[in-house]
Amino acid sequence: MVLLPPPPTAPPGRKPVLAIVHQAHSNCGRVGAVLRARGHVVDRRTPLLGDPLPEDLSDFAGAVVFGGPMSANDDHLPGLRAEMAFIDRALGAGLPVLGICLGAQMMARVAGARVMRHPAQKVQIGYYPLWPTEAGHHLGLFDGASPPEVYHWHNEGFDLPPGATLLARGPDFPNQAFALNGRALGIQFHPEVTHEMMERWLHKAGHMLVLPGARKAEDHRAGRRRFDAAVARWVQAFLDRWLD
């Protein structure tokens, strides 16, 4: 467990946000930086390494469940089982929950949807188009300022959970963002990724770039130069609306 404080210039008096990550070297990237700038302490925990998850949810403004290389179907991992039990409890309590990639897949599974590989074994690794739905426009989460392409690194997708509202679509993995219970949001892509994080992923998992549908390394870097400024603007407004 690591507490990441806001900068001295941030607004005072805001509740912390719980951040659930999945590896020792994982960080909260841009999402953590935006939340801290808004005045939230980011309480970073790694249940797969033994960190406990809080019982009292009233102490938190919200929870973000980040991505990771494991599958939401990995029931043999006690840490993931604990996370899904926490997500279920948080959804029932009305706590704002944001799931990113693996986090969205776990949220979808908790809510009764399947998490599975693409039928043609395709992946999304790199930048891919994002197509907001009418509901995404209406709710102000995906509007005219939404980035045209976003960064992905995953080999599984999810069905839309029962009762969820689809906010954005994409190619090959059509369910890209959804809202659930009014306070919970799941997104399949990675707006938190900084340049340093992207380069680390390319270095550590570059062998995956040969998988069907993956983009070449130079396309990752070109996509970042083209789309990242729009992603950075969008995610600030998105996080504000999520916690509003």
C-alpha positions, 0 to 999 in steps of 0.5 A: 500500500502506497499513499500518493499525496496531492501537490500543495497547490491542489484543492484541500479536503477531498476524500482519497481515491483507491487505486487497485493495481496488479504488479509491483512496478505498476503505477497510476500514470496520467489518471493518478496525476489528474486525481492528485491535481484535483486534491485526492490522495491516491491510495495505491494497493496491489491485492495480488501482492497481499495488500488488503482492500478496505472494508469501509467504503465511506472513507473514499471518493471512488475506486479505480481498478487498473489493467494488468497482464492476467485475465479476469477469468483467472479464478485461481488467483486469490488477489483477483477473487478479492478484487471482484468481491470488492467490486461487487461490494462497491457497486452495491454501495454506490461507490464511483468505480472506474475499471480500466481494461482488466478492471473493466473486464472484471466489472463486466464479469461481476455484473454477469457478462462474459469475458473472452478472447476474440473469435479470430484470436485478434488482439488490440495493441496500439491505437484504434478508433473509438466511436461514441454512442448516442448515450455517450454523447448524451451523458457528456462522457464521450462528446465532441472532444473525445479522442478519435483513437485511443491506446489499447493493450489487451487480448480479451474483451467483454459482453455488455453486462445486463442493465449497462449502457454502452458509451463507446464502440470500436473495431473487433472488440465492439464494447469499449466503454459502458456505464453501470448503476449510474456511478460505475464506468468501464473502459477497455482502453488505457488513457492513463498511459504516459510516454514512459509507460508505453515505452516500458510496455513495448520493451517488456512485452514487445513479443506480443506485437506479432499477434493478429491485429497488433500495431507495429512499435513505430505505429504506437509512437506515431499514434501517440504523437497524433492522438495523445494531446486529445486523450489528455484533454478528454480524460480530465473532463471524464474523471471530473464527470465520473466523480461528480 
